[in-house]
Amino acid sequence: MAVVTRNPRETRISEKGSRGVKEALLAGPASGSNRFTVRRISLDPDGCTARTSFDRATVYYVLQGRITLSHQDGELDLLSPGDTAVLHSEEVHHLHNIDKLEAVILKVASQ
């Protein structure tokens, strides 16, 4: 049976090193998704996530805006709407909105 999530609550993220980040849980274990978690990340203009890594593979899909994906080795990837980035577990990175409008990204992580 399908589980539908409507109007997920957006939460402002205040981790050290991040600014202008909001996140909404779209699907996860609480909604019956035991294999992956889906979140919508919104970045204000010049907003960025904290430098982080995850213990599972993660996929970012850009819906709106232009962002840079910064890797631990200093390499930068420019991502625009429709672009996808796949990160392996433990890959240190952060996202930065370089647009004058809000950027919106889907984050899908395996469980």
Secondary structure by P-SEA (a helix, b strand, c coil): cbbbbcccbbbbbbcccccbbbbbbccccccccccbbbbbbbbccccccccccccbbbbbbbcbbbbbbbccccbbbbbcccbbbbbcccccbbbbbccccbbbbbbbbcc
